[in-house]
Amino acid sequence: MYTESLAFGFSIWLRFFFLFTPFFALTMFLTLTQSYTEPQRRNLAVRVTCAAAVVCMALFFFGNVVFAVFGITLDAFRVGAGALLFLSAVRLVYAKEAPPIAGENEDVTVVPLAIPIIVGPATTGALLVLGGEMTDASHRMTGLAALILAAFTLGVILFLGSAIERVLGKRGLGILSKITGLVLAALAAQMILMGIQHFFSL
């Protein structure tokens, strides 16, 4: 039982980690903060991580409420969120444009870093679906722990962003971003197929 729970938690953590598109987020973070000092970057990394984590936990826990209010079935949302996630994955694979550099007095903590770079429309949809799927209390607690750990992992990557960039270089970060896009495309396809399969099995 413990091994199964650990495997489930790791699987959910991995999904959340890739949903955050960490290396793309790091690229945008480094570009937006080119005029920042290293202490300013690290302080911003902590604030961005906290903001993203709060938004994600709200989406994760209130997914069923959203479905009930709008009368949307989980399978319909799987297909819609999967399609949006797939489009985001394609853009991630073929992305070439760089964002503008933030000014010294411009706060980029929530917008655009937390939303929509880390928690964009596709990530929002996927979080609602994952939260809606976990109706069991133990699964929800495991999912919450995995979500917090994924946000913490993202925070570590942003906190060490300058060092990671020196080691990997911009080309290395670009390659990792494209690999993340491929994984997201696979997750999106699985989400869509699951929604279609459940719909036709009713």
C-alpha positions in Angstrom: 0.0 0.0 0.0 2.8 2.4 0.9 4.6 1.6 -2.4 1.5 2.2 -4.4 0.8 5.5 -2.6 4.4 6.6 -3.2 4.2 5.7 -6.9 0.9 7.5 -7.3 2.4 10.6 -5.6 5.5 10.6 -7.8 3.3 10.3 -10.9 1.2 13.2 -9.9 4.3 15.3 -8.9 5.7 14.6 -12.4 2.5 15.8 -14.0 2.4 19.0 -12.0 6.1 19.6 -12.6 5.8 19.4 -16.4 2.5 21.4 -16.3 4.5 24.3 -14.8 6.8 24.2 -17.9 9.7 24.9 -15.5 12.5 25.4 -18.1 10.3 27.7 -20.3 9.3 29.5 -17.1 13.0 29.8 -16.2 13.8 31.2 -19.6 11.1 33.9 -19.3 12.1 34.6 -15.7 15.8 35.2 -16.7 14.8 37.4 -19.6 12.3 39.5 -17.7 14.8 40.1 -14.9 18.0 40.9 -16.9 18.2 44.3 -15.1 17.8 42.7 -11.7 20.6 42.1 -9.2 21.1 38.5 -8.0 19.4 39.1 -4.6 16.5 40.8 -6.3 16.1 37.7 -8.6 16.1 35.3 -5.7 13.6 37.4 -3.8 11.4 37.5 -6.9 11.7 33.7 -7.3 10.4 33.1 -3.8 7.4 35.5 -4.4 6.6 34.0 -7.8 6.6 30.5 -6.3 4.3 31.4 -3.5 1.9 33.2 -5.8 1.8 30.3 -8.3 1.3 27.7 -5.5 -1.7 29.6 -4.0 -3.3 29.9 -7.4 -2.8 26.2 -8.2 -4.1 25.0 -4.8 -7.3 27.1 -5.3 -7.8 25.6 -8.8 -7.0 22.1 -7.6 -9.6 22.2 -4.8 -12.4 24.0 -6.4 -12.5 22.1 -9.7 -15.7 20.2 -8.8 -17.4 23.4 -7.8 -16.6 24.9 -11.2 -18.0 21.8 -12.9 -21.2 21.9 -10.8 -21.8 25.6 -11.3 -21.5 25.6 -15.1 -23.0 22.1 -15.6 -19.8 20.8 -17.3 -19.0 17.1 -17.2 -15.4 16.1 -16.2 -15.0 14.3 -19.6 -16.0 17.4 -21.6 -13.5 19.4 -19.6 -10.9 16.7 -20.2 -11.3 17.1 -23.9 -11.3 20.9 -23.8 -8.4 21.3 -21.4 -6.5 18.6 -23.3 -6.9 20.4 -26.6 -5.8 23.7 -25.0 -2.8 22.0 -23.4 -1.8 20.4 -26.7 -1.8 23.9 -28.4 0.3 25.2 -25.6 2.7 22.3 -26.0 3.0 23.1 -29.7 3.7 26.7 -29.0 6.3 25.7 -26.5 8.1 23.4 -29.0 8.2 26.1 -31.7 8.6 29.2 -29.5 11.2 31.7 -30.7 10.0 35.0 -29.4 11.5 36.5 -26.2 9.5 38.6 -23.8 10.4 42.3 -23.1 12.8 43.1 -20.2 11.0 44.3 -17.1 11.7 47.8 -15.8 13.3 48.4 -12.4 10.0 49.5 -10.8 7.8 47.0 -12.6 6.4 44.2 -10.4 6.2 41.0 -12.5 5.5 38.6 -9.6 1.9 37.7 -10.4 1.6 39.0 -13.9 3.1 37.8 -16.1 5.3 35.3 -14.3 2.8 33.5 -12.0 -0.1 34.1 -14.4 0.0 33.3 -17.4 3.6 32.1 -17.8 3.5 29.4 -15.1 -0.2 29.0 -14.6 -1.7 29.7 -18.0 -5.1 28.7 -19.4 -3.9 25.2 -20.3 -2.4 24.6 -16.9 -5.6 26.0 -15.3 -7.7 23.5 -17.2 -5.4 20.6 -16.4 -5.4 21.4 -12.7 -9.2 21.6 -12.6 -9.4 18.2 -14.3 -6.8 16.6 -12.0 -8.5 18.0 -8.9 -11.9 16.8 -10.2 -10.5 13.3 -10.8 -9.3 12.9 -7.2 -12.5 12.4 -5.2 -10.9 10.1 -2.6 -9.6 11.9 0.5 -6.3 10.1 0.6 -5.7 10.8 -3.1 -6.5 14.4 -2.6 -4.0 14.7 0.2 -1.4 13.0 -1.9 -2.2 15.3 -4.8 -1.9 18.3 -2.6 1.5 17.2 -1.3 2.6 16.5 -4.9 1.4 20.0 -6.0 3.3 21.7 -3.1 6.4 19.7 -3.9 6.2 20.5 -7.6 5.8 24.2 -6.8 8.8 24.0 -4.4 10.9 22.2 -7.2 10.0 25.0 -9.6 11.0 27.6 -6.9 14.4 26.0 -6.5 14.9 26.1 -10.3 14.0 29.8 -10.4 16.1 30.5 -7.3 19.1 28.9 -8.9 18.2 30.3 -12.3 21.5 32.3 -12.9 23.6 29.3 -12.0 21.6 26.9 -14.2 21.9 29.3 -17.1 25.7 29.4 -16.7 25.8 25.6 -16.8 23.3 24.9 -19.5 23.4 28.1 -21.6 20.5 29.5 -23.5 20.6 26.7 -26.0 20.5 24.1 -23.3 17.5 25.7 -21.7 15.8 26.0 -25.1 16.3 22.2 -25.7 14.8 21.4 -22.3 11.8 23.6 -22.9 11.1 21.8 -26.2 11.4 18.4 -24.4 8.9 19.7 -21.9 6.6 20.6 -24.7 6.8 17.1 -26.1 5.9 15.6 -22.7 3.0 18.1 -22.4 1.7 17.0 -25.8 1.7 13.4 -24.7 -0.2 14.4 -21.5 -2.7 16.4 -23.5 -3.3 13.4 -25.9 -3.9 11.1 -22.9 -6.3 13.6 -21.4 -8.3 13.9 -24.6 -8.4 10.1 -25.3 -9.5 9.5 -21.7 -12.3 12.0 -22.0 -13.5 10.4 -25.3 -13.2 6.9 -24.0 -15.2 7.7 -20.8 -17.9 9.5 -22.9 -18.5 6.6 -25.2 -18.5 4.1 -22.4 -21.5 5.8 -20.7 
